[in-house]
């Protein structure tokens, strides 16, 4: 009886077939979990998928360069555009990201553990407002000063600017 050597989380059929072909030729002893981070709609969906299936397994995170993969930053192992040799090298000798490490990173992002109280207040204002300038008006702070705060927060999350931070907060953050 064959034991499953890998698990694939993706909505991309081409990627799934490519991983199937790669893993047919591999002789890994441990179970691998391939996770296309950007195919998940929210951090919560990514968290639930990894926690439910991948307990104490090695995870190879795959990025398309979109929102969620930028947030996970250092945990991303492969880009979609990487060549075959880099994929093979990652499967056999890549980073040792275990499921617990990825889950802890997701929880720290969702619970805003890396932010100060002031930055958390700014995040809540962004969630309540339709734009960055409206959030600044709600806080009764100068717009340029508020922009500087949001840019600092955006850099912590590997986002480019305050508009991306606002979009991320409104679309991907789930407050539970």
N, C-alpha and C positions, 0 to 999 in steps of 0.2 A: 504494500500500500504506500503510495506516494504522499509525503507530507508537504504541505504548502510551504514554499520557501520565501514568499513575499506577498505583500498586500499593497494594492495601489489605490490611492485616493485621488481621482481626477474625473473631470467631465469630458476631457479631451480623448476621443477614441484613438487618434493617431498616437498620442503619447502612451496610452495603455498598450497598444499593439507593439510599440517600440520597446517598452519595458519588458513585455512578454518575450519578445525575440532575444533581448539581452540576457534575460534570466534563464532562458532555455539552455544557453551555453555556459552558464556560470555554475560553479560548484561551491557555493557558500553553505556553511553548516548552520548558521543562525538565520532566523527569520528577519527579513528586511521590510521596512514600511516605506514606500515611496509616497510622498505627499506633495501634490501640486497645490501649493498654498493659495494661489490666486484663483483657483476654481471654487473656492468657498465664498459664500456671500457675506459672512460675518466672522468675527473672531470667535463668537460663541459656537457657530457650526463647526469651525476648525477644532476647537477645544473638545466638543462632544465626540467628533469622529476619532480623534487621536486617543482620547481617554477610554472610549468604549472598546476599541479593538486592539490598539497597540500598547499593551502593558509590558513594560520592561523590554522593549525591542529597540533596535537601532533604526532611526528615522533618517531618510535622505529627503531633504526638503528641496523642492524644485520651484524656481521662480520664473515669472514672466516679466518682472520689473514693475508690477502694479502695486496697489496700496498695501495689501497685507504682507507681501514679501518684503517691502521696504521697512515695514514695522519690525519684522523679525530679524532684519539686518544680518547680524553675524551668524545666525543659525542656518542661513541659506547655503546649501551645498552646491547646487547646480543651477545654471541658467538654461532656459529652453534652447538657446542658440549655441550652447557648448558642443564641441565636437565629440565624436564617438570615443576617442581615447580618454578624454576627461571623464566621461560617463563611466567607462570601465574602471578607471583608476578610483573613482569615487565609490563604486560598488565594492571593490576589494580592499582599498586602503584609505578611504575617505575619513572625514571627521567622524568622531564617535558621539553623535548627538542621540542620546537616548530619549525615549518618550517623556520621561519625567522632566528633563531639561527644557524641552519644548513646551510642555504644559505649564511649567513654572514661569517661563517667559510670557506666555499668553496671559496667565493670571496676573502677572505684574503690570502688563499693559492695561488689562481690563479694570484692575483695581487702582490704577494710577499711582502705584507705589513709588515711582521715581520722581514724582512731582511734589512741589511744596504746596502748602495750603493756598497760597496766593495763585499758583498756577492751576490748582484744582478749581478754584473760584472762577478763573478765566474760562476753563473748560465748560463749566456749568453755564456760564453766560453765553458761550458760543452755542451750546445746545439749546438755549432758550431763544436765541435771536436768529433772524433770517440772514444776516450778514455780519461781517466783522465790525463794520461801522455802527450797526445797530447795537451790537454787544458792548461796544465802547460807550455808547450813549446810555445804555442800561447801567453800566458801572460808574457813570459820570466821570469818565477819564478821557483825557485827550486822545484822539484817534491814533496819532502817531506813536504815543507812548504805549497804547494798547497793542498796536501792530508790533512794536518791539518785543513785548511780552509774548505774543503769539508766535512770532518768528523763533524765539528762544525755545518755546515748547515744541514747535515743529521740528527743530533741529534735534531735539532729544528723541523724537520718533522717526528720524530719517526722512522727514517730509521736506519739500522744497520751500514752502512759504505759508503764510497764514491762511490763505484761501484753501490750500490743500488740507491744512489742519482742520479748518471749519468743515470742509466736505467730509473728512474722515469722521469727525465727531458726530455730524448729523447722520451719516449713512452707516457707519460700521460699529459705532459704540453701542453696546446694549447695556442698559443700566438695570441690573437685576437685584 
